[in-house]
Amino acid sequence: MREQYPAESAVAPPATHRPSPLQPADARRAVRGEIARHAVALGATGLEDALLVTSELATNAILHGGGITGFDVDVEAGAVRVSVSDPSDEVPVVERAVDERHRWRVGGRGWPIVCRLARDVEVAGLPTGGKRISAVVPLA
């Protein structure tokens, strides 16, 4: 959710304020920019893994969590931590890839991708409701 500031307001948004992305592409751009800003040495798939995890977390927040309410990205010791918040209290679950008639289901692969590519995943409830999912993805 982006905050709106009236044009006639004397109060400007804080310089460090980063509006939450509205789409997965916005989140990926933020991650790519933060990694570039820190000039981190990247492994063969480090950036791609980080962008895929970011995309999956943002997409899941939109599709299953009611939208993105918070977003943070931090580069730390050869890894990137991506955190996405949404208003839902429901914890992500792994769905079976096939239904009861053994037909392939559409979707349901995002959470397993996040869990496989990240070295650390944390789901935490927020004091005001909703949840924050943080994933640390190695870059080197």
C-alpha positions as CSV (number, residue, x, y, z in Angstrom):
1,M,0.0,0.0,0.0
2,R,1.4,3.4,-1.0
3,E,1.0,6.3,1.4
4,Q,-0.5,9.4,-0.1
5,Y,0.8,12.8,0.9
6,P,-1.4,15.8,0.0
7,A,0.4,18.3,-2.3
8,E,-0.3,21.2,0.1
9,S,1.0,19.4,3.1
10,A,4.1,20.9,4.8
11,V,5.2,17.5,6.0
12,A,7.2,15.6,3.4
13,P,7.6,11.8,3.5
14,P,10.6,10.6,5.4
15,A,13.7,10.4,3.3
16,T,14.2,6.7,4.2
17,H,10.6,5.8,3.4
18,R,10.3,3.1,0.8
19,P,6.7,2.5,-0.3
20,S,5.7,-1.1,-0.4
21,P,5.8,-2.5,-4.0
22,L,2.4,-3.1,-5.6
23,Q,3.5,-5.8,-8.0
24,P,6.2,-8.5,-8.0
25,A,8.1,-6.6,-10.7
26,D,8.4,-3.6,-8.3
27,A,9.7,-5.9,-5.6
28,R,12.3,-7.5,-8.0
29,R,13.5,-4.0,-9.0
30,A,14.0,-3.1,-5.4
31,V,16.0,-6.2,-4.7
32,R,18.1,-5.8,-7.9
33,G,18.8,-2.2,-6.9
34,E,19.8,-3.0,-3.3
35,I,22.1,-5.8,-4.5
36,A,23.7,-3.4,-7.0
37,R,24.1,-0.7,-4.4
38,H,26.1,-3.0,-2.1
39,A,28.2,-4.3,-5.0
40,V,27.9,-7.9,-3.8
41,A,29.9,-10.7,-5.5
42,L,27.3,-12.9,-7.1
43,G,27.4,-16.6,-7.7
44,A,26.2,-18.3,-10.8
45,T,22.6,-18.3,-9.7
46,G,22.6,-15.9,-6.7
47,L,20.7,-13.0,-8.3
48,E,18.3,-15.2,-10.2
49,D,17.5,-17.2,-7.0
50,A,16.9,-13.9,-5.1
51,L,14.7,-12.5,-7.8
52,L,12.6,-15.7,-8.0
53,V,12.1,-15.9,-4.2
54,T,11.2,-12.2,-4.2
55,S,8.7,-12.7,-7.0
56,E,7.1,-15.8,-5.3
57,L,6.8,-14.0,-1.9
58,A,5.2,-10.9,-3.5
59,T,2.9,-13.0,-5.7
60,N,1.8,-15.2,-2.8
61,A,1.1,-12.0,-0.7
62,I,-1.1,-10.7,-3.5
63,L,-2.9,-13.9,-4.4
64,H,-3.3,-15.5,-1.0
65,G,-2.6,-12.8,1.6
66,G,-4.8,-9.9,0.5
67,G,-2.0,-7.7,-0.9
68,I,1.4,-6.5,0.1
69,T,1.4,-4.3,3.2
70,G,5.1,-4.2,3.9
71,F,8.4,-4.9,2.1
72,D,12.0,-4.8,3.1
73,V,15.2,-5.9,1.5
74,D,18.6,-6.1,3.2
75,V,21.9,-7.3,1.9
76,E,24.0,-9.0,4.5
77,A,27.2,-11.1,4.4
78,G,26.8,-12.6,0.9
79,A,23.1,-13.0,1.1
80,V,19.9,-11.0,0.7
81,R,17.0,-11.0,3.1
82,V,13.6,-10.3,1.5
83,S,10.7,-9.6,3.8
84,V,7.1,-9.3,2.6
85,S,4.1,-8.6,4.8
86,D,0.4,-9.1,4.1
87,P,-2.9,-8.8,6.1
88,S,-3.6,-12.5,6.3
89,D,-2.9,-14.6,9.4
90,E,-2.8,-17.8,7.4
91,V,0.5,-19.6,7.2
92,P,1.6,-20.8,3.8
93,V,1.2,-24.5,3.1
94,V,2.6,-26.9,0.6
95,E,-0.2,-28.2,-1.7
96,R,0.0,-31.5,-3.5
97,A,1.1,-31.2,-7.1
98,V,-1.7,-33.5,-8.2
99,D,-5.4,-33.7,-7.2
100,E,-7.3,-36.8,-5.9
101,R,-7.7,-38.0,-9.6
102,H,-3.9,-37.7,-10.1
103,R,-4.3,-34.7,-12.4
104,W,-1.6,-32.0,-12.3
105,R,-2.8,-28.9,-10.4
106,V,-2.2,-25.4,-11.7
107,G,0.0,-23.3,-9.3
108,G,0.9,-24.3,-5.8
109,R,4.7,-24.4,-6.4
110,G,5.7,-21.0,-5.1
111,W,6.1,-21.9,-1.4
112,P,8.2,-25.0,-2.1
113,I,10.4,-22.8,-4.4
114,V,10.9,-20.3,-1.6
115,C,11.8,-23.0,0.9
116,R,14.2,-24.7,-1.5
117,L,16.2,-21.6,-2.6
118,A,16.3,-19.8,0.7
119,R,18.7,-20.9,3.4
120,D,16.4,-19.5,6.1
121,V,12.7,-18.8,6.0
122,E,10.7,-17.3,8.8
123,V,6.9,-16.7,9.1
124,A,6.0,-14.3,11.9
125,G,2.7,-12.9,13.0
126,L,2.4,-9.1,13.2
127,P,1.1,-7.3,16.3
128,T,-1.6,-5.5,14.3
129,G,-2.6,-8.8,12.4
130,G,-1.3,-10.3,9.3
131,K,2.1,-11.9,8.9
132,R,5.6,-11.2,7.7
133,I,7.6,-13.7,5.7
134,S,11.3,-13.3,5.5
135,A,13.7,-15.4,3.4
136,V,17.5,-15.2,3.3
137,V,18.9,-16.2,-0.1
138,P,22.6,-16.8,-0.6
139,L,24.2,-14.6,-3.4
140,A,27.7,-16.0,-3.6
